[in-house]
Amino acid sequence: MRTAFAGIFLVALMATQTAAFSQTEFHLQYGKHKNPFSTATQQTFVFTVQQAAGWKLGDSFFFIDYLDDDERDGFNDRDFYGEWYPTLSLGKLTNKELRVGPIRDFALIAGVNVGGDANVVKYLPGLRASWDLPGFAFLNTDLTAYIDDNTGFAGGGAPKEDNSFILDVNWALPINVGSLSLAIVGHAEYLGGRTNEFGADVKDSLLAQPQFTWDLGKVVGAPNQLMVGIEYQYWLNKLGTDEDEITAQLLVVWRL
């Protein structure tokens, strides 16, 4: 645990240097979310602040979600959830081209996942491959550990779990059709199964969250600032349960 945290802290510390670029977005989403523990489905509002930034040796991405639904049942009730992923490019660090076929670079990646009501803290040290594929603004594949640092049931949160791993694919694909500026942005992740502190199985899961957006700002003279569309969410074995979720949410994105 200490070794993983030290690696995450090192990458995070370096990523706080002066950014070469940064892009901040505010997302509003509205749609039905399932409580996998009660199986009830409620209309849910999600407000997200996220930022992508680059620095001389890598980049950084973080987001924080604020979630609130129609039912006061202890799930998605004015809760928050956040993730941060600073990276350290091995190509930039060594000043060498590390291209292998369509892979243009490799990077060390450090992640931290934090949940509010559930008192969840996870560390995700690992490796990123950045791909150079036609049309994509970016396409990354990340393989990381999934290291539990929860306080556990005794601490008033979700039960502690064994460590596991995550394989994540994240991308941005702009699409221009005549005068229309569209985009498909998102990620898909596979999280391995594990066991919690009570000996119960926490199932492996698959979560995909592609966003389909249209640049409305371009129509009113402010291109690349205001996008509207939908976020489609497919979650197999949501939060390690037997419940699946398939939902589409209305999406508005304001980009600074």
Phi, psi and chi 1 to 4 in degrees:
 res  aa     phi    psi   chi1   chi2   chi3   chi4
   1 MET       -  -46.1  177.4   69.9   69.8      -
   2 ARG   -64.7  -37.8  -69.0 -178.7  178.6  177.8
   3 THR   -63.8  -45.1  -58.6      -      -      -
   4 ALA   -62.5  -44.0      -      -      -      -
   5 PHE   -65.4  -37.5  179.7   76.9      -      -
   6 ALA   -64.1  -40.3      -      -      -      -
   7 GLY   -64.6  -43.6      -      -      -      -
   8 ILE   -61.8  -44.3  -71.3  171.3      -      -
   9 PHE   -63.2  -39.5  178.2   76.8      -      -
  10 LEU   -63.9  -49.0  175.2   62.7      -      -
  11 VAL   -64.8  -42.6  176.6      -      -      -
  12 ALA   -62.5  -40.4      -      -      -      -
  13 LEU   -63.4  -43.0 -179.5   63.2      -      -
  14 MET   -67.4  -33.4  -63.2  177.7   71.3      -
  15 ALA   -74.2  -10.3      -      -      -      -
  16 THR   -85.5    2.3   57.5      -      -      -
  17 GLN   -66.6  170.3  -62.3 -179.5   16.4      -
  18 THR   -53.8  126.5  -57.7      -      -      -
  19 ALA   -76.5  139.3      -      -      -      -
  20 ALA   -76.4  -31.5      -      -      -      -
  21 PHE  -153.1  160.6   74.2   87.9      -      -
  22 SER  -153.8  148.5   65.4      -      -      -
  23 GLN  -140.0  120.2  178.5  174.8  -77.3      -
  24 THR  -110.2  138.0  -57.6      -      -      -
  25 GLU  -132.3  149.9  -65.6 -178.4  -10.7      -
  26 PHE  -119.4  126.6  -59.5   92.9      -      -
  27 HIS  -115.0  136.2  -66.7 -154.5      -      -
  28 LEU  -116.6  126.2  -67.7  174.5      -      -
  29 GLN  -129.9  144.9  -64.1  167.4 -126.2      -
  30 TYR  -145.2  123.6 -173.9   73.1      -      -
  31 GLY  -177.0 -175.6      -      -      -      -
  32 LYS   -89.3  130.1  -69.2 -175.1  176.7 -179.2
  33 HIS  -120.4  146.2  -76.4 -151.2      -      -
  34 LYS   -98.8  135.1  177.9 -174.6  -74.0 -170.8
  35 ASN   -82.8  107.9 -179.2  -24.5      -      -
  36 PRO   -71.0  -11.1   28.4  -35.2      -      -
  37 PHE   -91.7  -26.6  -54.0  105.8      -      -
  38 SER  -110.8  -12.9   70.1      -      -      -
  39 THR    68.8    4.2   71.6      -      -      -
  40 ALA   -74.0  147.5      -      -      -      -
  41 THR  -116.0  128.9  -59.3      -      -      -
  42 GLN  -130.7  148.5  -57.0  -67.6  -21.7      -
  43 GLN   -64.8  131.0  -67.2  -72.2   -8.5      -
  44 THR  -130.0  135.7  -56.7      -      -      -
  45 PHE  -102.6  131.3  167.1   83.6      -      -
  46 VAL  -127.6  124.6 -177.0      -      -      -
  47 PHE  -112.7  125.4  173.7   68.5      -      -
  48 THR  -123.2  135.2  -58.4      -      -      -
  49 VAL  -113.0  125.5  179.3      -      -      -
  50 GLN  -138.7  154.3   69.5  177.7   41.0      -
  51 GLN  -144.7  135.3 -176.7 -174.5   68.3      -
  52 ALA  -113.7  133.5      -      -      -      -
  53 ALA  -140.6  149.7      -      -      -      -
  54 GLY  -118.4  149.2      -      -      -      -
  55 TRP  -137.1  178.9   54.8  -66.6      -      -
  56 LYS   -66.3  -21.1   64.7  180.0 -179.2  179.6
  57 LEU  -119.4   11.8  -68.2  179.9      -      -
  58 GLY   168.1 -149.8      -      -      -      -
  59 ASP  -151.0  178.7   53.5   46.5      -      -
  60 SER  -149.8  141.8  170.7      -      -      -
  61 PHE  -139.8  132.9  173.4   77.4      -      -
  62 PHE  -143.3  157.1   82.9   85.3      -      -
  63 PHE  -147.2  153.9   72.3   85.2      -      -
  64 ILE  -132.0  124.8  -61.2  175.9      -      -
  65 ASP  -100.6  137.5  -71.5  -19.9      -      -
  66 TYR  -111.6  123.4  170.6   81.7      -      -
  67 LEU  -121.7  138.3  -52.9   96.6      -      -
  68 ASP  -150.3  133.2 -165.6   24.6      -      -
  69 ASP  -120.9 -174.2   63.0   17.5      -      -
  70 ASP   -81.7   -9.7  -67.3  -21.5      -      -
  71 GLU  -122.4  130.4 -177.1   69.5   24.2      -
  72 ARG   -87.9   81.7  -68.3  -65.6  172.0 -101.0
  73 ASP  -122.9   12.8   56.5    0.8      -      -
  74 GLY    85.2    4.9      -      -      -      -
  75 PHE  -129.4  124.8 -176.7   80.0      -      -
  76 ASN    56.6   39.7  -74.7   -8.8      -      -
  77 ASP  -106.0   92.6  -62.7  -23.4      -      -
  78 ARG    50.4   48.4  -61.0  174.0 -177.4  174.4
  79 ASP  -102.9  166.3 -164.3    8.2      -      -
  80 PHE  -134.0  155.5   78.4   88.4      -      -
  81 TYR  -149.0  136.4  175.7   77.9      -      -
  82 GLY  -141.0  155.2      -      -      -      -
  83 GLU  -139.8  146.5  -61.1 -176.8    3.1      -
  84 TRP  -137.8  134.2 -177.6   31.4      -      -
  85 TYR  -135.0   88.0  -61.6   97.1      -      -
  86 PRO   -81.2  147.4   27.7  -31.2      -      -
  87 THR  -129.6  158.7   69.3      -      -      -
  88 LEU  -128.5  109.8  178.2   62.4      -      -
  89 SER   -69.3  124.4  164.6      -      -      -
  90 LEU   -71.7  -32.4  -63.5  179.8      -      -
  91 GLY   -65.4  -45.2      -      -      -      -
  92 LYS   -70.4  -35.5  -67.1  178.1 -179.7  178.5
  93 LEU   -65.7  -40.6 -178.3   65.1      -      -
  94 THR   -93.1   -6.2   61.0      -      -      -
  95 ASN    57.1   39.1 -160.5   26.9      -      -
  96 LYS  -132.3  150.5  -66.1 -179.6 -179.6  179.2
  97 GLU   -81.4  121.1 -175.9  174.8   -0.4      -
  98 LEU  -106.5   24.5  -59.7 -179.2      -      -
  99 ARG   -61.2  132.9  179.8  178.0  -66.2  -88.3
 100 VAL  -132.8  102.3  178.0      -      -      -
 101 GLY    59.6 -127.7      -      -      -      -
 102 PRO   -79.3   -5.6   28.6  -34.8      -      -
 103 ILE   -84.7  122.1  -60.0  176.8      -      -
 104 ARG   -93.7  -19.3   61.7  175.6  174.6   80.0
 105 ASP  -165.9  160.2 -165.9   17.0      -      -
 106 PHE  -122.8  151.5  -64.8   90.7      -      -
 107 ALA  -145.6  149.6      -      -      -      -
 108 LEU   -78.2  135.8  -61.1  176.9      -      -
 109 ILE  -124.7  138.8 -176.5  169.1      -      -
 110 ALA  -125.7  133.7      -      -      -      -
 111 GLY  -129.2  149.4      -      -      -      -
 112 VAL  -133.3  125.8 -179.4      -      -      -
 113 ASN  -113.4  131.7  -64.3  177.5      -      -
 114 VAL  -134.4  129.1  178.4      -      -      -
 115 GLY  -116.3  143.3      -      -      -      -
 116 GLY   -75.0  -79.6      -      -      -      -
 117 ASP   -59.8  -34.4  -73.6  -11.9      -      -
 118 ALA   -81.3   -5.1      -      -      -      -
 119 ASN    51.9   44.7  -73.4  -23.1      -      -
 120 VAL   -93.3  131.1  170.0      -      -      -
 121 VAL  -135.4  124.2  178.3      -      -      -
 122 LYS  -129.7  144.3  -55.0  -78.5 -172.7  177.3
 123 TYR  -112.2  139.0  -59.0  125.6      -      -
 124 LEU  -131.8   72.7  -67.2   82.1      -      -
 125 PRO   -79.0  143.1   30.2  -34.5      -      -
 126 GLY  -177.5 -154.5      -      -      -      -
 127 LEU  -131.2  138.8 -176.0   66.3      -      -
 128 ARG  -114.8  140.1  163.6  172.2  -70.1  178.5
 129 ALA  -113.4  125.4      -      -      -      -
 130 SER  -103.0  125.7  -63.3      -      -      -
 131 TRP  -100.1  149.5  -61.3   72.4      -      -
 132 ASP  -114.2   90.2 -172.7    6.6      -      -
 133 LEU  -119.5  141.8  -63.1 -179.3      -      -
 134 PRO   -56.6  135.0  -22.6   32.6      -      -
 135 GLY    90.5  -25.9      -      -      -      -
 136 PHE   -82.1  133.6  -75.9   85.0      -      -
 137 ALA   -68.2  -38.5      -      -      -      -
 138 PHE  -160.3  154.2   67.5   84.3      -      -
 139 LEU  -149.2  117.6  175.6   66.5      -      -
 140 ASN  -123.5  147.2  -58.9  -46.5      -      -
 141 THR  -120.3  127.1   51.0      -      -      -
 142 ASP  -118.1  130.7  -56.6  -25.7      -      -
 143 LEU  -119.8  115.2  179.2   61.0      -      -
 144 THR  -133.3  158.5   71.3      -      -      -
 145 ALA   -72.6  165.2      -      -      -      -
 146 TYR  -133.5   88.8 -168.9   68.0      -      -
 147 ILE  -100.7  121.9  -59.2  173.0      -      -
 148 ASP   -82.4  131.9 -173.9  -78.0      -      -
 149 ASP  -133.8   33.5 -165.1   27.3      -      -
 150 ASN   -70.5  155.4  -65.0   -6.1      -      -
 151 THR   -74.9  -19.8   57.0      -      -      -
 152 GLY    84.2 -180.0      -      -      -      -
 153 PHE   -60.5  -39.1 -175.7   77.4      -      -
 154 ALA   -64.6  -25.1      -      -      -      -
 155 GLY   -90.2    7.2      -      -      -      -
 156 GLY    86.2   14.1      -      -      -      -
 157 GLY  -122.2 -163.3      -      -      -      -
 158 ALA   -65.0  149.9      -      -      -      -
 159 PRO   -57.9  144.2  -23.5   34.1      -      -
 160 LYS   -63.5  151.3  -73.0 -174.8   66.3   67.0
 161 GLU  -129.8  157.1  -62.2  175.0  -10.0      -
 162 ASP   -63.5  159.8  -67.4  -21.8      -      -
 163 ASN   -74.2  156.6  -60.4  -32.0      -      -
 164 SER  -147.8 -152.0 -173.5      -      -      -
 165 PHE  -146.9  161.4   72.3   95.0      -      -
 166 ILE  -132.7  136.6  -76.0 -175.8      -      -
 167 LEU  -114.1  119.5  175.4   61.9      -      -
 168 ASP  -126.1  138.9 -175.5  -87.8      -      -
 169 VAL  -117.8  126.6 -178.8      -      -      -
 170 ASN  -132.2  145.2   48.4   90.4      -      -
 171 TRP  -155.9  164.5   70.8   86.9      -      -
 172 ALA  -141.4  124.0      -      -      -      -
 173 LEU  -127.3   98.4  177.4   62.5      -      -
 174 PRO   -74.1  143.9   23.9  -29.6      -      -
 175 ILE  -134.6  122.8  -57.5  171.8      -      -
 176 ASN  -108.8  122.8  -66.3  -49.7      -      -
 177 VAL  -123.7  100.5 -178.9      -      -      -
 178 GLY    61.5 -124.8      -      -      -      -
 179 SER   -88.7   -2.6   61.2      -      -      -
 180 LEU   -85.5  134.5  -63.3  178.6      -      -
 181 SER  -110.4  110.8  -66.5      -      -      -
 182 LEU  -115.5  168.7  -48.4  173.5      -      -
 183 ALA  -157.6  148.3      -      -      -      -
 184 ILE  -120.2  113.3  -55.8  174.1      -      -
 185 VAL  -128.2  142.7 -179.9      -      -      -
 186 GLY   163.6 -159.5      -      -      -      -
 187 HIS  -156.0  163.1   81.2  111.1      -      -
 188 ALA  -140.8  133.5      -      -      -      -
 189 GLU  -134.5  143.4   67.9  176.3   33.1      -
 190 TYR  -111.0  126.1  172.8   80.1      -      -
 191 LEU  -113.9  124.3  171.0   56.6      -      -
 192 GLY   -68.1  155.7      -      -      -      -
 193 GLY   -70.7  160.7      -      -      -      -
 194 ARG  -158.2 -176.8   54.7 -109.4 -174.8 -118.8
 195 THR  -124.1  140.7  -57.4      -      -      -
 196 ASN   -92.0 -178.9   68.1   22.2      -      -
 197 GLU   -66.1  -14.9   61.9 -177.6  -65.2      -
 198 PHE   -96.6    5.8  -58.2  112.9      -      -
 199 GLY    83.9    5.5      -      -      -      -
 200 ALA   -83.8  145.0      -      -      -      -
 201 ASP   -74.3  134.2  -70.0  -25.8      -      -
 202 VAL  -107.7  112.0 -179.3      -      -      -
 203 LYS   -67.6  153.3  -68.4 -167.2  169.5 -175.4
 204 ASP   -65.5  154.5   57.7  -15.7      -      -
 205 SER  -140.9  158.2   60.4      -      -      -
 206 LEU  -128.9  123.9  176.8   65.0      -      -
 207 LEU  -125.3  123.0  170.9   61.9      -      -
 208 ALA  -123.9  132.6      -      -      -      -
 209 GLN  -136.6   69.3  -64.9  173.8  -58.5      -
 210 PRO   -77.8  140.7   27.8  -33.9      -      -
 211 GLN  -110.9  132.0  -64.8 -180.0  -15.3      -
 212 PHE  -113.2  112.3  -56.6   88.0      -      -
 213 THR  -125.9  155.8   61.1      -      -      -
 214 TRP  -123.2  134.7  167.3   49.3      -      -
 215 ASP   -78.9   88.8 -172.0   -9.4      -      -
 216 LEU   -69.1  -32.2  176.3   60.6      -      -
 217 GLY   -59.1  -31.5      -      -      -      -
 218 LYS   -62.4  -32.7 -175.7  176.9 -179.5 -179.3
 219 VAL   -69.3  -32.8  177.8      -      -      -
 220 VAL  -103.2   15.3  -63.0      -      -      -
 221 GLY    87.1   14.6      -      -      -      -
 222 ALA  -131.0   69.1      -      -      -      -
 223 PRO   -63.0  147.9   23.3  -33.3      -      -
 224 ASN    65.1   25.7 -155.7   37.1      -      -
 225 GLN  -122.6  -32.3  -65.5 -177.5   31.0      -
 226 LEU  -132.0  115.5  178.5   63.4      -      -
 227 MET  -119.0  145.6  -81.1   66.7   68.3      -
 228 VAL  -129.7  155.0  -64.9      -      -      -
 229 GLY   167.9 -146.7      -      -      -      -
 230 ILE  -135.1  152.3   62.6  170.1      -      -
 231 GLU  -113.0  122.5  177.5  176.3  -63.1      -
 232 TYR   -96.6  128.5  176.9   81.5      -      -
 233 GLN  -120.5  122.7 -179.5  164.4  -70.7      -
 234 TYR  -119.4  121.1  172.8   76.1      -      -
 235 TRP  -131.5  105.0 -157.8  -25.3      -      -
 236 LEU   -85.5  126.6  176.2   67.9      -      -
 237 ASN    57.8   59.6  -63.7  -24.4      -      -
 238 LYS   -56.0  126.9 -176.4  174.1 -176.9  178.0
 239 LEU    54.1   31.5  -65.3  177.1      -      -
 240 GLY    80.2    9.9      -      -      -      -
 241 THR   -93.8 -174.0   67.9      -      -      -
 242 ASP   -85.2   -3.1  -68.4  -40.2      -      -
 243 GLU   -88.5  137.9  -64.7  -61.6  -43.8      -
 244 ASP  -108.5  154.6  -58.4  -26.3      -      -
 245 GLU  -133.0  129.7  179.6  172.9   79.0      -
 246 ILE  -130.9  114.9  -58.1  175.3      -      -
 247 THR  -151.1  153.8 -171.9      -      -      -
 248 ALA  -119.3  135.0      -      -      -      -
 249 GLN  -121.0  140.1  -55.2  165.9   83.6      -
 250 LEU   -64.9  142.1  -63.2  175.9      -      -
 251 LEU  -136.7  131.9  171.3   67.7      -      -
 252 VAL  -127.5  130.4  178.4      -      -      -
 253 VAL  -123.1  124.6  178.2      -      -      -
 254 TRP  -110.2  120.7  175.7   36.5      -      -
 255 ARG  -110.4  130.0  179.0  177.4  -64.3  156.1
 256 LEU   -81.9      -  -61.7 -176.5      -      -
